[in-house]
Amino acid sequence: MLKIGQSAPDFSLPADTNAEISLSGLRPAPVILFFYPRDDTPGCTIEANDFTALSAEFTAQGAQVFGISKDSLESHCKFRDKFDLAIPLLSDADGDVCENYGVWDEKKMYGKTFMGITRTTVLIDGDGNIAQIWDKVKVEGHAQEVLAATRALVS
């Protein structure tokens, strides 16, 4: 399990922008990674829209925000285009980054047990260390809470 203060696991993932995003390549910007279960589902759509609505405010703090799921780039592009999302979406198709960040976990729904992404957000400081972790995120008001923490981090 990740802990505040430890170095964030580095990664390189393809984005819906046709770029390859490397965590270490983003320094010294603070980085927000929000891990979400699936494109175009109700909670994930609200979360992505909320981060999109605040994207200019994150940018004003010098921070970069990325959504990560195991969905394909094709799925990400459809999701982005359908909702006019301004947050780059990264595809972790093989699940390595989800595993390294501890968000790939056993879940239960309707009496069934399965593996999936636990909605989690990680704030990483400009040195590449974990500044804050939100696990089992409740979507309502979450993006605003992350923005407040980002402001506190950079001030």
Order of alpha helices (4+ residues) and beta strands (2+ residues): beta-beta-beta-alpha-alpha-beta-alpha-beta-alpha-beta-beta-beta-beta-alpha
